[in-house]
Amino acid sequence: MKKLFLLLMFGFLFFPNTSQAFDQRCWVKEDCDNYRASFGNVEAEEGFYSAAKNSDAKSICKTNENGKDVLGRDIGLCLPVGKSVTNISFGGRNEFTNIGDFLKFFYQYGFVVASVVAVIIIIVSGIMYIYSGGNSDTVGQAKKKIFGAVIGLVLLAFAYTLLNNINPYLVNLRMPGIWAINTMGIAPARCEQLDKNLKVGLATTPTTAVPYDQTTWFLPSNTTPTICGNDYYVDKTNGQFCEGNACTQKNYLCFKGINDQLSSCQTGKILGQVYSTSILDNAFGQKGGLNSLAIDVFFDYWGWIWSDDVEVWIMCGEKQTNGSVTGEKNVERNGIDDDDGIEINIDEVKKRQQFILNYNETQLNDLINECDDQKYLGFAIGFNLNTAANGTDVQHLIGLDENKNPIDLCDMPDKGVGGNWDETFCENLAHTIKPGIPKEYWITKEQMMEGFVMNLDVSKIPSISTDETKRERAYAKWGYKAPK
């Protein structure tokens, strides 16, 4: 026994990366079912937490936008125990990860149902009032029902707002998740997310397929990249795939458009999609709709069309002479907009948008020169996002995080007619609020010239308008506190 222990210990020391899992909580659905069945669980298929249905699992497992891998297999997390399954379907859903997930969904679903019922009561009572013919009893009943419905709406809104301000987790319940560990390893959707020491082998091109035992293995690098449009076997994952992402042509990016079946190299400096994974956004997010007006009383969400403008912004600040911060001309309104090579395509059916930004170095230098004697901090992409019901647009400046994913830097609500954006808040976050927006989240000129893909899920961007409490909750990570 002592020899076996020593052998295992030295094995872990000298071979620490044998599994090469991207995140060892991630499973293919069939493997999760088999794992659970091997423990004698008669409800093996009820323990899979799908990335297709849960955004947190999608983020953890780095799947494609549909929550699947390159082979189209369901990827997700695996519960050692079963899901909570209800006999009655709530909003088309009857499976829940745990009791906390059920209570959270039922709580929010109840708000939606109650709001819709209250609006229906108000409409019916209004019709009773109109056709009462002066009958005092009918008029009294109609008024009483309208008053009761309005009071109910107010109480619902007040209860949600009060609990959310005391502690957001009172209305967004969270339970600890205990996930099974996958010892084999799961390949991420894109090859660029692989461990740098993990080999790949060509699996498919748009026209051919290479058997697993005939592929040539290599370490991806600048000289031997994983080509856009091709799929590659990932070593130590039992034949799983990742998508290639490199384009050999200059000024081309690997991108899958809203109507494309496969990724391909396309021209443009910045390409991307704008979409939402939120149920509320997609169900009630039609601008100006009656449902939107009712549900907007309780929830903040975006309205389709998600964004009607995409622009390039620059942030100026820090004087070069003594390093002091100035509030003058910190945010420069972009010089690169829809008149300078920005194209927006809209897919009505899938509720997705596609945008393409084209610009040159001269345009970027012109923006930098507008900082005058100040030092430019970096660039950001401005999305003019639309709210569903109240008609107030919000301009959010989006940067890139350490993984080159979109990150919300700050918001600038539209003060009213004429598009007068409130730029002061972004200025303060960049300069006077400490610690402020980390400089690495602003997009550099080098990144702007190299180009990149930016796919923006608007459900991850807070709808703030001018509410300082919501701003503090959204940007506390930058050190912001709402004025007292």
C-alpha positions in Angstrom: 0.0 0.0 0.0 2.8 2.4 0.8 4.5 1.7 -2.6 1.1 2.4 -4.3 0.7 5.7 -2.5 4.2 6.9 -3.4 3.7 5.9 -7.0 0.5 7.9 -7.2 2.1 10.9 -5.5 5.0 11.0 -7.9 2.7 10.4 -10.8 0.7 13.6 -10.0 3.9 15.6 -9.5 5.4 14.6 -12.9 2.2 14.4 -14.9 -0.1 17.1 -13.6 -2.0 17.9 -16.8 -3.0 14.5 -18.1 -6.8 15.2 -18.2 -6.4 18.6 -20.0 -10.0 19.5 -19.2 -11.0 23.0 -20.1 -13.3 23.0 -17.1 -13.7 19.7 -15.5 -17.2 20.5 -14.4 -18.3 20.2 -18.1 -19.8 17.1 -19.6 -21.4 15.8 -22.8 -25.0 14.9 -22.0 -24.6 11.3 -22.9 -21.5 11.0 -20.7 -23.3 12.7 -17.8 -26.2 10.2 -18.1 -23.9 7.3 -18.2 -22.0 8.6 -15.2 -25.1 9.0 -13.1 -26.5 5.6 -14.3 -23.3 3.9 -13.1 -24.1 4.9 -9.6 -27.5 3.2 -9.8 -29.5 6.5 -10.2 -32.8 5.5 -11.8 -33.3 9.2 -12.9 -30.0 9.5 -14.7 -31.3 11.7 -17.4 -32.7 14.3 -15.0 -29.3 15.5 -13.7 -27.9 17.3 -16.8 -27.7 21.1 -16.4 -27.6 22.1 -20.1 -25.6 25.0 -21.4 -28.3 25.5 -24.1 -30.8 26.5 -21.3 -28.5 28.0 -18.7 -26.2 30.9 -19.4 -23.9 30.2 -16.5 -23.2 26.7 -17.8 -22.6 28.2 -21.3 -20.1 30.6 -19.9 -18.3 27.9 -17.8 -18.0 25.4 -20.7 -17.2 28.0 -23.4 -19.8 26.4 -25.8 -21.1 28.0 -29.0 -24.1 30.3 -28.8 -26.5 27.4 -28.9 -24.9 25.7 -25.9 -23.4 22.9 -28.0 -20.0 21.8 -29.2 -18.8 21.6 -32.8 -20.4 18.2 -33.2 -23.8 19.6 -32.1 -23.7 17.7 -28.8 -25.4 19.1 -25.7 -22.7 20.4 -23.2 -23.4 21.3 -19.6 -22.8 20.5 -16.0 -23.6 17.2 -14.3 -25.5 17.0 -11.0 -24.7 14.1 -8.7 -28.4 14.2 -7.7 -31.5 14.7 -9.8 -33.2 17.9 -10.8 -36.4 19.1 -9.2 -39.2 18.2 -11.6 -42.8 19.6 -11.2 -45.9 18.0 -12.6 -47.2 21.4 -13.6 -45.4 23.5 -16.2 -44.7 27.1 -15.3 -44.0 29.3 -18.3 -43.2 26.2 -20.4 -40.7 25.0 -17.8 -41.0 22.1 -15.3 -37.4 21.2 -14.6 -35.3 23.0 -12.0 -31.7 22.5 -10.8 -32.8 22.7 -7.2 -35.4 24.2 -4.9 -33.7 27.6 -5.0 -33.9 27.6 -8.8 -37.6 26.7 -8.6 -38.4 29.4 -6.1 -36.5 32.1 -8.0 -38.3 31.2 -11.3 -41.7 30.9 -9.7 -41.2 34.2 -7.9 -40.3 36.1 -11.1 -42.9 34.2 -13.2 -45.6 35.1 -10.6 -44.7 38.8 -11.1 -45.2 38.5 -14.8 -48.5 36.7 -14.5 -49.8 39.1 -11.8 -48.8 42.1 -13.9 -50.6 40.7 -17.0 -53.7 39.8 -15.0 -53.8 43.3 -13.4 -53.6 45.0 -16.9 -56.4 42.7 -18.2 -58.6 43.7 -15.2 -57.9 47.4 -15.8 -58.9 47.0 -19.5 -62.1 45.0 -18.7 -63.1 47.4 -16.0 -62.5 50.3 -18.4 -64.8 48.7 -20.9 -67.4 48.2 -18.1 -67.1 51.9 -17.2 -67.5 53.1 -20.8 -70.6 50.9 -21.4 -72.2 51.4 -17.9 -74.7 53.8 -19.3 -74.5 55.9 -16.2 -75.5 53.0 -13.9 -74.0 53.9 -10.6 -73.6 50.3 -9.4 -71.7 49.4 -12.6 -69.5 52.5 -12.4 -68.7 51.8 -8.8 -67.7 48.2 -9.5 -65.5 49.3 -12.4 -63.8 52.0 -10.3 -63.3 49.5 -7.4 -61.7 46.9 -9.8 -59.4 49.5 -11.4 -58.4 50.8 -8.0 -57.7 47.3 -6.7 -55.7 46.4 -9.8 -53.6 49.5 -9.6 -53.0 49.0 -5.8 -52.0 45.4 -6.5 -49.5 46.6 -9.2 -48.0 49.2 -6.8 -47.7 46.7 -4.0 -45.9 44.2 -6.3 -43.5 46.8 -7.6 -42.9 48.2 -4.0 -42.3 44.7 -2.6 -39.8 43.8 -5.4 -38.0 47.1 -5.2 -37.8 47.0 -1.4 -36.4 43.5 -1.3 -34.0 44.1 -4.2 -32.6 47.2 -2.5 -32.2 45.4 0.9 -30.4 42.5 -0.7 -30.7 41.5 -4.4 -30.4 37.8 -3.5 -33.8 38.1 -1.7 -35.4 38.2 -5.2 -32.6 36.4 -7.1 -32.2 33.3 -4.9 -29.0 31.3 -5.3 -28.3 27.8 -3.9 -24.8 26.3 -3.8 -24.1 24.0 -6.8 -22.3 20.7 -6.3 -21.2 19.4 -9.7 -19.7 16.1 -10.7 -16.1 16.3 -12.0 -15.3 15.1 -15.4 -11.9 13.4 -15.5 -11.8 13.1 -19.3 -11.9 16.7 -20.4 -14.1 18.8 -22.6 -12.9 20.8 -25.6 -14.0 24.5 -25.8 -16.0 25.6 -28.9 -13.2 27.7 -30.3 -9.6 26.5 -30.7 -8.2 29.9 -29.5 -9.5 29.0 -26.0 -7.4 25.9 -25.8 -4.5 25.4 -23.4 -1.3 26.5 -25.3 0.3 23.1 -24.7 -2.6 21.1 -26.1 -2.2 19.6 -29.6 -4.9 19.5 -32.3 -5.4 17.6 -35.5 -7.4 18.6 -38.6 -10.8 16.9 -38.5 -12.9 18.6 -41.2 -12.8 21.3 -43.8 -15.9 22.7 -45.6 -15.5 20.0 -48.2 -13.5 17.0 -46.6 -13.2 15.0 -43.4 -10.1 13.4 -41.9 -10.4 10.2 -39.9 -9.1 10.5 -36.3 -6.4 7.9 -36.8 -5.1 9.6 -39.9 -4.8 13.2 -38.7 -1.5 15.0 -38.1 -1.2 16.5 -34.7 0.4 19.9 -34.0 0.6 22.7 -31.5 -1.4 25.8 -32.8 0.8 28.9 -33.3 1.1 32.0 -35.4 3.0 29.9 -38.1 0.6 26.9 -37.9 -2.8 28.3 -36.9 -6.2 26.6 -36.7 -7.8 27.9 -39.9 -11.3 29.5 -39.8 -14.0 27.2 -41.2 -12.1 24.0 -40.2 -12.7 21.8 -37.2 -9.9 20.2 -35.2 -9.6 17.2 -33.0 -8.4 18.1 -29.5 -5.9 15.8 -27.9 -6.8 14.0 -24.7 -10.5 14.6 -25.1 -11.5 11.3 -26.8 -12.0 12.8 -30.2 -13.8 16.0 -29.4 -13.6 19.1 -31.7 -12.9 22.8 -31.6 -13.5 25.4 -34.3 -10.6 27.0 -36.1 -10.5 30.8 -35.9 -7.5 32.1 -37.8 -7.6 34.0 -41.1 -4.4 34.2 -43.2 -5.6 37.2 -45.3 -4.9 40.6 -43.9 -7.9 42.6 -42.6 -10.1 39.5 -42.5 -11.8 38.1 -39.4 -13.2 34.7 -38.7 -16.9 35.3 -38.2 -20.3 33.5 -38.4 -23.0 35.9 -39.6 -26.7 35.7 -38.6 -27.6 33.8 -41.7 -24.3 31.7 -42.1 -24.1 28.0 -41.5 -20.4 28.0 -41.0 -17.8 30.6 -39.8 -15.7 32.1 -42.6 -13.1 34.8 -43.1 -14.9 38.2 -43.7 -13.6 41.7 -44.3 -14.0 44.3 -41.6 -12.1 45.8 -38.6 -14.8 44.8 -36.1 -17.6 42.3 -36.8 -20.2 41.1 -34.4 -23.7 40.2 -33.5 -26.1 41.8 -31.1 -28.6 39.4 -29.4 -30.3 38.6 -26.1 -30.5 35.4 -24.1 -33.1 36.9 -21.7 -36.6 35.4 -21.7 -38.1 38.8 -20.8 -36.2 40.5 -23.7 -37.4 38.1 -26.3 -41.0 37.6 -24.9 -41.9 41.2 -24.1 -39.2 43.2 -25.7 -41.2 44.6 -28.7 -40.9 48.4 -28.4 -44.2 50.1 -27.6 -46.3 46.9 -27.1 -49.0 46.7 -24.4 -47.2 43.8 -22.7 -44.0 45.8 -22.6 -45.8 48.7 -20.9 -47.2 46.4 -18.2 -44.1 44.3 -17.5 -41.8 47.4 -17.6 -43.3 48.5 -14.3 -41.4 45.7 -12.5 -38.5 44.7 -14.7 -35.8 46.5 -16.7 -35.1 44.9 -20.1 -34.2 45.8 -23.6 -36.5 46.2 -26.6 -36.1 44.8 -30.1 -34.4 46.3 -32.1 -31.7 45.9 -29.5 -29.4 48.6 -30.9 -30.1 51.2 -33.6 -26.6 52.7 -33.7 -23.0 51.4 -33.3 -20.2 53.9 -33.0 -16.5 54.2 -32.1 -15.7 56.4 -29.1 -12.4 57.5 -27.5 -11.7 58.4 -23.9 -9.2 61.2 -23.1 -7.9 62.2 -19.7 -4.7 62.3 -17.7 -2.6 65.3 -18.7 0.8 64.4 -20.0 2.6 67.2 -18.1 2.0 66.2 -14.5 -0.3 63.2 -14.7 -3.2 65.1 -13.1 -6.8 64.4 -14.1 -9.0 66.9 -15.7 -12.7 66.8 -16.3 -12.5 68.7 -19.6 -13.2 66.9 -22.8 -12.7 63.5 -21.3 -15.1 61.8 -23.6 -14.8 62.6 -27.2 -17.9 61.9 -29.3 -16.9 59.5 -32.0 -15.7 60.4 -35.4 -16.5 56.9 -36.8 -20.2 56.2 -37.1 -22.7 54.9 -39.7 -21.5 57.6 -42.1 -18.0 56.1 -42.0 -18.3 52.5 -42.9 -20.6 51.0 -40.3 -23.1 48.5 -41.6 -26.0 47.0 -39.5 -28.0 44.0 -40.8 -31.1 42.8 -38.9 -32.6 39.4 -38.7 -36.2 39.8 -37.7 -36.9 36.1 -37.1 -34.0 35.2 -34.8 -34.1 38.7 -33.2 -30.4 39.1 -34.0 -28.4 42.0 -35.5 -25.1 41.9 -37.3 -22.8 44.9 -37.5 -19.6 45.5 -39.5 -17.2 48.4 -38.7 -14.6 49.6 -41.2 -12.2 52.4 -40.5 -8.5 53.2 -41.1 -5.6 54.4 -39.0 -6.0 58.0 -40.1 -9.5 58.1 -38.6 -8.2 56.7 -35.3 -5.3 59.2 -35.3 -7.7 62.0 -35.8 -9.7 60.9 -32.8 -6.5 60.7 -30.7 -5.4 64.2 -31.8 -8.7 65.5 -30.6 -7.5 64.8 -27.1 -5.2 67.8 -27.5 -2.8 68.0 -24.6 -4.4 65.1 -22.9 -3.4 61.5 -23.1 -5.9 59.2 -24.7 -6.9 56.3 -22.4 -8.3 54.0 -25.1 -11.2 53.3 -27.4 -14.7 51.8 -26.8 -17.6 50.7 -28.9 -20.7 52.6 -28.2 -24.1 50.8 -28.6 -27.2 52.8 -28.5 -29.5 50.3 -26.7 -33.3 50.6 -26.8 -35.6 50.1 -23.8 -38.8 48.2 -24.3 -41.5 50.5 -23.1 -40.5 54.0 -21.9 -38.7 55.0 -25.0 -35.5 56.2 -23.2 -32.4 55.1 -25.0 -29.1 54.4 -23.2 -25.7 54.6 -24.8 -23.3 52.0 -23.3 -19.6 52.1 -23.9 -18.3 48.5 -24.3 -14.7 47.4 -23.9 -12.8 44.1 -23.9 -12.0 42.0 -20.8 -8.9 39.9 -20.3 -10.5 37.1 -22.4 -11.4 39.6 -25.2 -15.1 39.3 -24.3 -17.4 42.4 -24.3 -17.5 44.2 -21.0 -19.8 47.1 -20.0 -17.6 50.1 -19.0 -20.2 52.8 -18.4 -23.6 54.2 -19.5 -24.7 57.5 -20.8 -28.5 58.0 -20.7 -30.2 60.1 -23.3 -31.4 63.2 -21.5 -34.2 63.8 -24.0 -35.0 65.1 -27.5 -32.0 65.7 -29.7 -29.8 62.8 -28.4 -28.0 64.8 -25.7 -26.0 62.1 -24.0 -24.9 62.5 -20.4 -21.1 62.0 -20.8 -20.3 63.1 -17.2 -20.8 59.8 -15.6 -18.3 58.0 -17.9 -15.8 60.8 -17.3 -16.1 60.4 -13.5 -15.7 56.6 -13.7 -12.6 57.0 -15.8 -11.0 59.7 -13.7 -12.5 60.9 -10.5 -14.0 57.7 -9.1 -11.4 55.4 -7.6 -10.2 52.9 -8.5 -12.1 53.6 -11.7 -12.3 51.6 -14.9 -9.2 49.5 -15.3 -7.1 50.7 -18.2 -6.7 47.3 -19.6 -10.5 47.2 -20.4 -10.3 50.1 -22.8 -9.5 49.0 -26.3 -6.0 50.0 -27.5 -5.2 51.4 -30.9 -3.3 48.3 -31.7 -6.3 46.1 -31.0 -8.5 48.5 -33.1 -6.2 48.1 -36.0 -5.7 44.4 -35.7 -9.5 44.0 -35.6 -11.7 41.6 -33.5 -15.1 39.9 -33.3 -17.5 41.4 -30.6 -20.7 39.5 -30.0 -22.8 41.4 -27.5 -25.5 39.7 -25.4 -27.6 42.7 -24.3 -29.1 40.8 -21.4 -25.7 41.1 -19.7 -25.9 44.9 -20.0 -27.8 46.7 -17.2 -30.7 48.9 -18.1 -30.1 51.9 -16.0 -31.6 55.1 -17.5 -30.9 57.7 -14.7 -31.4 55.5 -11.7 -28.4 56.0 -9.4 -29.2 52.9 -7.3 -29.0 50.7 -10.4 -25.8 52.5 -11.5 -24.2 51.7 -8.2 -25.2 48.1 -8.4 -23.8 47.8 -12.0 -20.6 49.7 -11.5 -19.6 49.1 -7.9 -16.8 47.0 -9.3 -15.3 50.3 -10.6 -15.6 51.9 -7.1 -18.8 53.9 -7.9 -21.2 54.9 -5.1 -24.5 56.7 -5.7 -24.7 60.3 -4.4 -26.4 60.5 -1.0 
